[in-house]
Amino acid sequence: MKTRLNHKHEKTKGGNKMDVQAIAHRGYSAKYPENTLAAYEASIDLGFSHIEVDVHLSRDEVPVIMHDKTVDRTTNGTGLINAYTLKELRRLKTSGNERIPTLEEVLDLAKGRVKVAIELKQIENMYPRLERKVAALIEEKGMANDVYVNSFNHESMKTLREVAPDLEIGLIKSDASPALFPYMEQIQASSIAMELRFYTEAFADQCKERGYQLIVWPIDTKEACERMAKRPGVLCTVNELELFKENYHA
């Protein structure tokens, strides 16, 4: 499957071209409460081409945005996300008095403005219908060309491929290697995300040869920006958005 992830995004907001070809990790998470609408809006305002979201299901099976499987770290609540209905999650507050957004809200915010990197937080099989719910929402919103979906749970991506043959999907593995290529071919994945500390030029070359989009995280120092600017075909995942804009010159 040909990747669309790194295509230039020409949509505008207030006349400003989305000119920073990189992924804002959980939005502008270094400055705003992570995975909130405020963080995503800030990253769009800075011109980033992609925003990254982490998706779980509420007890009533609504796709909601949060990194952890519990609400403890980022809200004033406690317990597992799937112990709460959406209505109950709405009552919780993050720092900055923000609330937990739904995937639908983030897709509405992003539509026609930026691409959305959707990470499914499928922990073992905690959410049996997560893949179906997310695929159905993307189809309902008509945003199949504006998103890609990936996960550390590679079986989850196989399931997603079965229910959504045309969605762009990818794998996440900190120490990704060519050993993943046969599985990627099997499920028609088009991207692979890995940690910077395991990144090598040789692996970048191998991904390029096979037509896979390589994604590397975190690119949050001047040195990392300068290093990755030498490989503009690699998509960077970023927390320190303003630092990246100042120091990444491909």
Contacts in CASP RR format, 6 or more apart in sequence:
PFRMAT RR
TARGET T0000
AUTHOR 0000-0000-0000
METHOD contacts of the structure
MODEL  1
MKTRLNHKHEKTKGGNKMDVQAIAHRGYSAKYPENTLAAYEASIDLGFSH
IEVDVHLSRDEVPVIMHDKTVDRTTNGTGLINAYTLKELRRLKTSGNERI
PTLEEVLDLAKGRVKVAIELKQIENMYPRLERKVAALIEEKGMANDVYVN
SFNHESMKTLREVAPDLEIGLIKSDASPALFPYMEQIQASSIAMELRFYT
EAFADQCKERGYQLIVWPIDTKEACERMAKRPGVLCTVNELELFKENYHA
1 168 0 8 1.000
1 188 0 8 1.000
1 189 0 8 1.000
1 190 0 8 1.000
2 190 0 8 1.000
2 211 0 8 1.000
3 148 0 8 1.000
3 168 0 8 1.000
3 190 0 8 1.000
3 191 0 8 1.000
3 211 0 8 1.000
3 212 0 8 1.000
3 213 0 8 1.000
4 115 0 8 1.000
4 145 0 8 1.000
4 148 0 8 1.000
4 168 0 8 1.000
5 50 0 8 1.000
5 115 0 8 1.000
5 148 0 8 1.000
5 168 0 8 1.000
5 190 0 8 1.000
5 191 0 8 1.000
5 213 0 8 1.000
5 215 0 8 1.000
5 235 0 8 1.000
6 21 0 8 1.000
6 213 0 8 1.000
6 233 0 8 1.000
6 235 0 8 1.000
8 21 0 8 1.000
8 49 0 8 1.000
9 18 0 8 1.000
9 21 0 8 1.000
9 49 0 8 1.000
9 114 0 8 1.000
9 115 0 8 1.000
10 17 0 8 1.000
10 18 0 8 1.000
11 18 0 8 1.000
11 112 0 8 1.000
11 113 0 8 1.000
11 114 0 8 1.000
12 18 0 8 1.000
13 44 0 8 1.000
13 45 0 8 1.000
13 113 0 8 1.000
16 47 0 8 1.000
17 47 0 8 1.000
18 44 0 8 1.000
18 47 0 8 1.000
18 48 0 8 1.000
18 49 0 8 1.000
18 113 0 8 1.000
18 114 0 8 1.000
19 47 0 8 1.000
19 49 0 8 1.000
20 46 0 8 1.000
20 47 0 8 1.000
20 48 0 8 1.000
20 49 0 8 1.000
20 241 0 8 1.000
20 244 0 8 1.000
20 245 0 8 1.000
20 248 0 8 1.000
21 49 0 8 1.000
21 232 0 8 1.000
21 235 0 8 1.000
21 250 0 8 1.000
22 48 0 8 1.000
22 49 0 8 1.000
22 50 0 8 1.000
22 219 0 8 1.000
22 235 0 8 1.000
22 236 0 8 1.000
22 237 0 8 1.000
22 238 0 8 1.000
22 244 0 8 1.000
22 248 0 8 1.000
23 48 0 8 1.000
23 49 0 8 1.000
23 50 0 8 1.000
23 51 0 8 1.000
23 52 0 8 1.000
23 117 0 8 1.000
23 215 0 8 1.000
23 217 0 8 1.000
23 235 0 8 1.000
23 236 0 8 1.000
23 237 0 8 1.000
23 238 0 8 1.000
24 39 0 8 1.000
24 40 0 8 1.000
24 43 0 8 1.000
24 46 0 8 1.000
24 48 0 8 1.000
24 50 0 8 1.000
24 51 0 8 1.000
24 52 0 8 1.000
24 238 0 8 1.000
24 241 0 8 1.000
25 52 0 8 1.000
25 217 0 8 1.000
25 218 0 8 1.000
25 237 0 8 1.000
25 238 0 8 1.000
25 239 0 8 1.000
26 34 0 8 1.000
26 35 0 8 1.000
26 39 0 8 1.000
26 52 0 8 1.000
26 53 0 8 1.000
26 54 0 8 1.000
26 67 0 8 1.000
26 239 0 8 1.000
27 34 0 8 1.000
27 35 0 8 1.000
27 39 0 8 1.000
27 40 0 8 1.000
27 42 0 8 1.000
27 43 0 8 1.000
27 51 0 8 1.000
27 52 0 8 1.000
27 241 0 8 1.000
28 39 0 8 1.000
28 40 0 8 1.000
28 42 0 8 1.000
28 43 0 8 1.000
28 46 0 8 1.000
28 241 0 8 1.000
29 35 0 8 1.000
29 39 0 8 1.000
29 239 0 8 1.000
30 220 0 8 1.000
30 239 0 8 1.000
30 240 0 8 1.000
30 241 0 8 1.000
31 39 0 8 1.000
31 42 0 8 1.000
31 241 0 8 1.000
32 38 0 8 1.000
32 39 0 8 1.000
32 42 0 8 1.000
32 98 0 8 1.000
33 39 0 8 1.000
33 74 0 8 1.000
33 94 0 8 1.000
33 95 0 8 1.000
33 96 0 8 1.000
33 98 0 8 1.000
34 67 0 8 1.000
34 74 0 8 1.000
35 53 0 8 1.000
35 54 0 8 1.000
35 65 0 8 1.000
35 66 0 8 1.000
35 67 0 8 1.000
35 74 0 8 1.000
35 100 0 8 1.000
35 101 0 8 1.000
36 65 0 8 1.000
36 94 0 8 1.000
36 98 0 8 1.000
36 99 0 8 1.000
36 100 0 8 1.000
36 101 0 8 1.000
37 98 0 8 1.000
37 101 0 8 1.000
37 105 0 8 1.000
37 106 0 8 1.000
37 109 0 8 1.000
38 96 0 8 1.000
38 98 0 8 1.000
40 51 0 8 1.000
40 53 0 8 1.000
40 106 0 8 1.000
40 109 0 8 1.000
40 110 0 8 1.000
41 109 0 8 1.000
42 241 0 8 1.000
43 51 0 8 1.000
43 114 0 8 1.000
43 241 0 8 1.000
44 51 0 8 1.000
44 109 0 8 1.000
44 110 0 8 1.000
44 113 0 8 1.000
44 114 0 8 1.000
46 241 0 8 1.000
46 242 0 8 1.000
46 245 0 8 1.000
48 114 0 8 1.000
48 238 0 8 1.000
48 241 0 8 1.000
49 114 0 8 1.000
49 115 0 8 1.000
50 114 0 8 1.000
50 115 0 8 1.000
50 116 0 8 1.000
50 117 0 8 1.000
50 235 0 8 1.000
51 106 0 8 1.000
51 110 0 8 1.000
51 114 0 8 1.000
51 115 0 8 1.000
51 116 0 8 1.000
51 117 0 8 1.000
52 116 0 8 1.000
52 117 0 8 1.000
52 119 0 8 1.000
52 237 0 8 1.000
53 65 0 8 1.000
53 103 0 8 1.000
53 106 0 8 1.000
53 116 0 8 1.000
53 117 0 8 1.000
53 118 0 8 1.000
53 119 0 8 1.000
54 65 0 8 1.000
54 66 0 8 1.000
54 67 0 8 1.000
54 119 0 8 1.000
54 121 0 8 1.000
55 63 0 8 1.000
55 64 0 8 1.000
55 65 0 8 1.000
55 103 0 8 1.000
55 118 0 8 1.000
55 119 0 8 1.000
55 120 0 8 1.000
55 121 0 8 1.000
55 130 0 8 1.000
55 134 0 8 1.000
56 63 0 8 1.000
56 64 0 8 1.000
56 66 0 8 1.000
56 69 0 8 1.000
56 81 0 8 1.000
56 82 0 8 1.000
56 121 0 8 1.000
56 127 0 8 1.000
56 130 0 8 1.000
57 63 0 8 1.000
57 64 0 8 1.000
57 81 0 8 1.000
57 82 0 8 1.000
57 127 0 8 1.000
57 129 0 8 1.000
57 130 0 8 1.000
57 133 0 8 1.000
58 64 0 8 1.000
58 81 0 8 1.000
58 82 0 8 1.000
58 84 0 8 1.000
58 85 0 8 1.000
58 86 0 8 1.000
58 89 0 8 1.000
59 82 0 8 1.000
59 83 0 8 1.000
59 84 0 8 1.000
59 85 0 8 1.000
59 88 0 8 1.000
60 85 0 8 1.000
60 86 0 8 1.000
61 127 0 8 1.000
61 129 0 8 1.000
61 133 0 8 1.000
62 86 0 8 1.000
62 102 0 8 1.000
62 133 0 8 1.000
63 102 0 8 1.000
63 103 0 8 1.000
63 104 0 8 1.000
63 130 0 8 1.000
63 133 0 8 1.000
63 134 0 8 1.000
63 137 0 8 1.000
64 81 0 8 1.000
64 86 0 8 1.000
64 89 0 8 1.000
64 100 0 8 1.000
64 101 0 8 1.000
64 102 0 8 1.000
64 103 0 8 1.000
65 100 0 8 1.000
65 101 0 8 1.000
65 102 0 8 1.000
65 103 0 8 1.000
65 106 0 8 1.000
66 74 0 8 1.000
66 81 0 8 1.000
66 100 0 8 1.000
66 121 0 8 1.000
67 74 0 8 1.000
67 121 0 8 1.000
68 74 0 8 1.000
69 80 0 8 1.000
69 81 0 8 1.000
69 82 0 8 1.000
69 121 0 8 1.000
69 123 0 8 1.000
69 126 0 8 1.000
70 78 0 8 1.000
70 79 0 8 1.000
70 80 0 8 1.000
70 81 0 8 1.000
71 77 0 8 1.000
71 78 0 8 1.000
71 79 0 8 1.000
71 80 0 8 1.000
71 81 0 8 1.000
71 84 0 8 1.000
71 89 0 8 1.000
71 92 0 8 1.000
71 100 0 8 1.000
72 78 0 8 1.000
72 79 0 8 1.000
74 94 0 8 1.000
74 95 0 8 1.000
75 92 0 8 1.000
75 93 0 8 1.000
75 94 0 8 1.000
75 100 0 8 1.000
76 92 0 8 1.000
76 93 0 8 1.000
77 92 0 8 1.000
81 89 0 8 1.000
82 126 0 8 1.000
82 127 0 8 1.000
84 92 0 8 1.000
86 102 0 8 1.000
89 100 0 8 1.000
90 99 0 8 1.000
90 100 0 8 1.000
92 99 0 8 1.000
92 100 0 8 1.000
93 99 0 8 1.000
94 100 0 8 1.000
103 118 0 8 1.000
103 134 0 8 1.000
103 137 0 8 1.000
104 137 0 8 1.000
104 141 0 8 1.000
106 116 0 8 1.000
107 116 0 8 1.000
107 137 0 8 1.000
107 138 0 8 1.000
107 141 0 8 1.000
107 143 0 8 1.000
107 147 0 8 1.000
108 141 0 8 1.000
110 116 0 8 1.000
110 143 0 8 1.000
110 146 0 8 1.000
111 141 0 8 1.000
111 143 0 8 1.000
111 146 0 8 1.000
112 146 0 8 1.000
115 146 0 8 1.000
115 147 0 8 1.000
115 148 0 8 1.000
116 143 0 8 1.000
116 146 0 8 1.000
116 147 0 8 1.000
116 148 0 8 1.000
117 147 0 8 1.000
117 148 0 8 1.000
117 150 0 8 1.000
118 134 0 8 1.000
118 138 0 8 1.000
118 147 0 8 1.000
118 148 0 8 1.000
118 149 0 8 1.000
118 150 0 8 1.000
119 149 0 8 1.000
119 150 0 8 1.000
119 151 0 8 1.000
119 152 0 8 1.000
119 172 0 8 1.000
120 130 0 8 1.000
120 131 0 8 1.000
120 134 0 8 1.000
120 149 0 8 1.000
120 150 0 8 1.000
120 151 0 8 1.000
120 153 0 8 1.000
120 156 0 8 1.000
120 157 0 8 1.000
120 160 0 8 1.000
121 151 0 8 1.000
122 130 0 8 1.000
122 131 0 8 1.000
122 151 0 8 1.000
122 153 0 8 1.000
122 155 0 8 1.000
122 156 0 8 1.000
123 153 0 8 1.000
124 153 0 8 1.000
130 156 0 8 1.000
131 156 0 8 1.000
131 159 0 8 1.000
131 160 0 8 1.000
131 163 0 8 1.000
131 164 0 8 1.000
132 163 0 8 1.000
134 149 0 8 1.000
134 160 0 8 1.000
135 160 0 8 1.000
135 163 0 8 1.000
135 164 0 8 1.000
135 167 0 8 1.000
138 144 0 8 1.000
138 147 0 8 1.000
138 149 0 8 1.000
138 164 0 8 1.000
138 167 0 8 1.000
139 164 0 8 1.000
144 166 0 8 1.000
144 167 0 8 1.000
144 168 0 8 1.000
147 167 0 8 1.000
147 168 0 8 1.000
148 167 0 8 1.000
148 168 0 8 1.000
148 169 0 8 1.000
148 170 0 8 1.000
148 190 0 8 1.000
148 191 0 8 1.000
149 157 0 8 1.000
149 160 0 8 1.000
149 167 0 8 1.000
149 168 0 8 1.000
149 169 0 8 1.000
149 170 0 8 1.000
150 157 0 8 1.000
150 169 0 8 1.000
150 170 0 8 1.000
150 171 0 8 1.000
150 172 0 8 1.000
150 191 0 8 1.000
150 193 0 8 1.000
151 157 0 8 1.000
151 170 0 8 1.000
151 171 0 8 1.000
151 172 0 8 1.000
152 172 0 8 1.000
152 173 0 8 1.000
154 171 0 8 1.000
154 173 0 8 1.000
154 183 0 8 1.000
157 169 0 8 1.000
157 170 0 8 1.000
157 171 0 8 1.000
157 187 0 8 1.000
157 189 0 8 1.000
158 186 0 8 1.000
158 187 0 8 1.000
160 167 0 8 1.000
160 169 0 8 1.000
161 167 0 8 1.000
161 169 0 8 1.000
161 187 0 8 1.000
161 188 0 8 1.000
161 189 0 8 1.000
168 190 0 8 1.000
168 191 0 8 1.000
169 187 0 8 1.000
169 188 0 8 1.000
169 189 0 8 1.000
169 190 0 8 1.000
169 191 0 8 1.000
170 184 0 8 1.000
170 189 0 8 1.000
170 190 0 8 1.000
170 191 0 8 1.000
170 192 0 8 1.000
170 193 0 8 1.000
171 180 0 8 1.000
171 183 0 8 1.000
171 184 0 8 1.000
171 189 0 8 1.000
171 191 0 8 1.000
171 192 0 8 1.000
171 193 0 8 1.000
172 192 0 8 1.000
172 193 0 8 1.000
172 194 0 8 1.000
173 180 0 8 1.000
173 192 0 8 1.000
173 193 0 8 1.000
173 194 0 8 1.000
174 194 0 8 1.000
174 195 0 8 1.000
174 198 0 8 1.000
175 194 0 8 1.000
175 195 0 8 1.000
175 198 0 8 1.000
176 192 0 8 1.000
176 193 0 8 1.000
176 194 0 8 1.000
176 198 0 8 1.000
176 203 0 8 1.000
177 203 0 8 1.000
178 203 0 8 1.000
178 206 0 8 1.000
180 192 0 8 1.000
181 206 0 8 1.000
181 210 0 8 1.000
181 212 0 8 1.000
183 189 0 8 1.000
184 192 0 8 1.000
184 212 0 8 1.000
189 212 0 8 1.000
190 211 0 8 1.000
190 212 0 8 1.000
190 213 0 8 1.000
191 212 0 8 1.000
191 213 0 8 1.000
191 214 0 8 1.000
191 215 0 8 1.000
191 235 0 8 1.000
192 207 0 8 1.000
192 212 0 8 1.000
192 213 0 8 1.000
192 214 0 8 1.000
192 215 0 8 1.000
193 214 0 8 1.000
193 215 0 8 1.000
193 216 0 8 1.000
193 217 0 8 1.000
193 237 0 8 1.000
194 203 0 8 1.000
194 214 0 8 1.000
194 215 0 8 1.000
194 216 0 8 1.000
194 217 0 8 1.000
195 216 0 8 1.000
195 217 0 8 1.000
195 218 0 8 1.000
196 216 0 8 1.000
196 217 0 8 1.000
196 218 0 8 1.000
196 219 0 8 1.000
196 224 0 8 1.000
196 228 0 8 1.000
199 216 0 8 1.000
201 231 0 8 1.000
203 214 0 8 1.000
204 214 0 8 1.000
204 231 0 8 1.000
204 234 0 8 1.000
207 213 0 8 1.000
207 214 0 8 1.000
208 214 0 8 1.000
208 233 0 8 1.000
213 235 0 8 1.000
214 233 0 8 1.000
214 234 0 8 1.000
214 235 0 8 1.000
215 234 0 8 1.000
215 235 0 8 1.000
215 236 0 8 1.000
215 237 0 8 1.000
216 228 0 8 1.000
216 234 0 8 1.000
216 235 0 8 1.000
216 236 0 8 1.000
216 237 0 8 1.000
217 236 0 8 1.000
217 237 0 8 1.000
217 238 0 8 1.000
218 224 0 8 1.000
218 237 0 8 1.000
218 238 0 8 1.000
218 239 0 8 1.000
219 225 0 8 1.000
219 228 0 8 1.000
219 236 0 8 1.000
219 237 0 8 1.000
219 238 0 8 1.000
219 244 0 8 1.000
219 248 0 8 1.000
220 238 0 8 1.000
220 239 0 8 1.000
220 240 0 8 1.000
220 243 0 8 1.000
220 244 0 8 1.000
221 240 0 8 1.000
221 243 0 8 1.000
222 243 0 8 1.000
222 247 0 8 1.000
225 236 0 8 1.000
225 243 0 8 1.000
225 244 0 8 1.000
225 247 0 8 1.000
225 248 0 8 1.000
226 247 0 8 1.000
226 248 0 8 1.000
228 234 0 8 1.000
228 236 0 8 1.000
228 248 0 8 1.000
229 248 0 8 1.000
229 249 0 8 1.000
229 250 0 8 1.000
232 250 0 8 1.000
236 244 0 8 1.000
236 248 0 8 1.000
238 244 0 8 1.000
END
